[in-house]
Amino acid sequence: MSEPARHVRTLVVTAVPQERDAVAAGCAPERFEVVAGGVGPAAAAAATARELTRAELAGRPYGLVVSAGICGGFAPVTEGPVVASAIVAADLGAENPGTEGGFTPVEGLGFGTGSYPVPLPLARAVADVCGAAFGPLLTVSTVTGSAERARTLAARHPGAVGEAMEGFGVAEAAALLALPVLEIRTVSNPVGPRDRGGWRIREALDGLTAVFADSAPLLGSWTGPTPDLPGPGDHGAHRKDELEGP
């Protein structure tokens, strides 16, 4: 007699209640906890850490963490779902006019990591079942509002499919417990000049429900390995000479 399928408890973190409700409408509540953690990477990290700690203390830990919601899409991705091949802090670093692109990412400063890996077999499977675009998803603290910045980010992060404000914060908290993390979103608008009249928020929220209805069986039964993550000692790591100067 075969063993019953193992079901992983999954924590899904969105920014706002509308996204939370859209995700929850596509999920089985006994396997998924969906919370609205707030807007921006700091709020997302704090909310994720809180929920993961509560679950650990209750003896019911999560096996998978997902950042979810709506996002802006980089051309040619102008609608539909997107799944992260990596979760990237796009503006975490320093302006550096003397370098190509005028920017040094946080790794180049010696202060930690600006990108988190995802479990690629699971991420690709989710993208396939949802018909999603697959590529890096960028986390920003300031939403892009110009064509120039959209071009800069796209050039700095080749293949990027979307921009949002929470994924990296969720990933930071998940990494502290060595938990695998995904980012799954639906596109509501193109990245670039802000044209609120062209935003398709309702359609993106409806798409989010459909994406989680399609992907929930994969997420809930996944038993694969956790990708190699930066350890707690790598968060805030730095080079001594960077701080002391010449």
RAFENLIN-V823784 format. One record per pair of residues at least 12 apart in sequence whose C-alpha atoms are under 7 Angstrom apart, sorted by the first residue. I is the first residue (numbers start at 1). J is the second residue. D is the distance in Angstrom with one decimal. If there is no record, write none. Layout:
i;j;d
I;J;D
I;J;D
This chain:
i;j;d
5;221;6.9
6;221;5.9
7;220;5.2
7;221;4.8
8;63;5.5
8;220;4.9
8;221;5.8
8;222;6.7
9;31;5.2
9;32;6.0
9;62;4.9
9;63;5.6
9;64;6.7
9;220;6.7
10;31;6.4
10;32;4.9
10;33;6.4
10;62;5.6
10;63;6.1
10;64;4.9
10;65;5.7
10;220;6.8
11;32;5.9
11;33;5.0
11;34;6.1
11;62;6.5
11;64;6.4
11;65;4.8
11;66;6.2
12;33;6.1
12;34;4.7
12;35;6.4
12;65;5.9
12;66;4.6
12;67;5.9
12;68;6.6
13;34;5.9
13;35;5.1
13;36;5.9
13;37;6.2
13;48;6.9
13;66;6.2
13;67;5.0
13;68;6.1
14;35;6.2
14;36;4.8
14;37;6.0
14;67;6.1
14;68;5.1
14;69;5.6
15;36;5.1
15;37;5.2
15;38;4.5
15;39;4.9
15;69;7.0
15;166;7.0
16;36;5.0
16;37;7.0
16;38;5.9
17;36;5.4
19;69;5.4
19;205;6.5
20;34;6.0
20;35;6.0
20;36;5.6
22;205;5.8
22;206;6.7
22;208;6.1
22;209;5.0
23;208;6.0
23;209;5.1
23;212;6.2
25;209;5.8
26;209;4.8
26;210;6.4
26;212;5.0
26;213;4.2
27;212;6.2
27;213;6.0
27;216;6.2
31;220;6.6
39;165;6.8
39;166;6.7
40;141;6.2
40;165;4.8
40;166;5.0
41;165;5.9
41;166;4.4
41;167;6.9
41;168;6.2
41;169;4.2
42;169;6.0
44;166;5.6
44;169;5.2
44;170;5.5
45;169;4.2
45;170;4.9
45;172;6.4
45;173;5.4
48;170;5.9
48;173;6.0
49;173;5.3
63;179;6.5
64;179;6.1
64;180;5.4
64;181;6.1
65;174;6.7
65;179;7.0
65;180;6.3
65;181;4.7
65;182;6.5
66;181;5.5
66;182;4.7
66;183;5.5
67;167;5.4
67;170;6.2
67;182;6.2
67;183;4.6
67;184;6.3
68;183;5.8
68;184;5.0
68;185;5.3
69;185;4.9
69;186;6.6
70;185;5.1
70;186;4.8
70;187;5.7
70;188;6.1
70;204;6.3
70;205;6.9
71;162;6.3
71;163;5.7
71;164;5.1
71;185;6.3
71;186;6.1
71;187;4.9
71;188;5.9
72;162;5.4
72;163;5.2
72;164;6.6
72;187;5.4
72;188;6.0
72;189;4.9
72;190;5.1
72;191;5.0
73;161;5.7
73;162;4.2
73;163;6.4
73;187;5.6
73;189;6.3
73;190;4.8
73;191;5.4
74;160;6.7
74;161;5.2
74;162;5.5
74;190;6.1
74;191;5.5
75;190;7.0
77;161;6.3
78;187;6.5
78;189;6.5
78;190;5.5
79;187;4.8
79;188;6.5
80;132;6.8
80;186;5.4
80;187;5.5
81;132;4.7
81;133;6.4
81;185;5.7
81;186;4.1
81;187;6.2
82;132;4.8
82;133;4.7
82;134;5.9
82;161;6.7
82;184;6.0
82;185;5.3
82;186;5.8
83;123;6.7
83;127;5.8
83;132;6.3
83;133;6.3
83;134;5.1
83;135;6.7
83;183;6.0
83;184;4.7
83;185;6.5
84;134;5.9
84;135;5.3
84;136;5.1
84;137;5.1
84;182;6.8
84;183;5.4
84;184;6.6
85;118;6.3
85;120;6.7
85;123;6.9
85;134;6.1
85;135;4.7
85;136;5.0
86;115;6.7
86;116;5.9
86;117;5.0
86;118;5.8
86;135;7.0
86;136;4.8
86;137;6.4
87;115;5.5
87;116;5.2
87;117;6.5
87;136;6.1
87;137;5.4
87;138;6.3
87;167;6.4
87;168;5.9
88;114;5.9
88;115;4.3
88;116;6.5
88;136;6.8
88;137;6.2
88;138;4.9
88;139;5.9
88;168;6.2
89;114;5.1
89;115;6.1
89;138;5.9
89;139;4.8
89;140;6.4
89;168;5.9
90;138;5.5
90;139;5.7
90;140;5.8
91;140;6.0
92;105;6.1
92;106;5.8
92;114;6.5
93;105;4.3
93;106;4.2
110;237;6.7
110;238;4.6
110;239;5.5
111;236;5.1
111;237;4.9
111;238;4.5
112;234;5.5
112;235;5.1
112;236;5.2
112;237;5.2
112;238;6.9
116;171;6.7
116;229;7.0
117;227;6.5
118;180;6.5
118;181;5.7
118;182;5.7
118;227;6.4
119;180;6.5
119;226;6.3
119;227;5.6
123;182;6.9
126;215;5.7
129;214;6.7
129;215;6.8
130;211;5.9
130;214;6.4
130;215;7.0
133;161;6.8
134;161;6.9
135;159;5.7
135;160;5.4
135;161;5.5
136;159;6.5
136;160;4.6
136;161;6.1
137;160;5.8
137;161;5.9
137;162;5.1
137;163;5.9
138;162;6.2
138;163;4.7
138;164;6.3
139;163;5.9
139;164;5.1
139;165;4.8
139;166;6.1
139;167;5.9
139;168;5.8
140;163;6.9
140;164;6.2
140;165;5.1
141;165;5.8
144;191;6.4
144;192;5.8
145;192;5.1
145;193;4.5
145;194;5.3
146;192;4.6
146;193;4.4
147;192;4.7
147;193;5.8
150;191;6.1
150;192;5.3
167;183;6.3
175;229;6.3
176;232;5.8
178;229;6.7
179;226;6.6
180;226;5.2
180;227;6.7
185;208;6.8
186;204;5.4
186;207;6.4
186;208;6.0
187;204;5.9
188;200;4.8
188;201;5.2
188;204;5.2
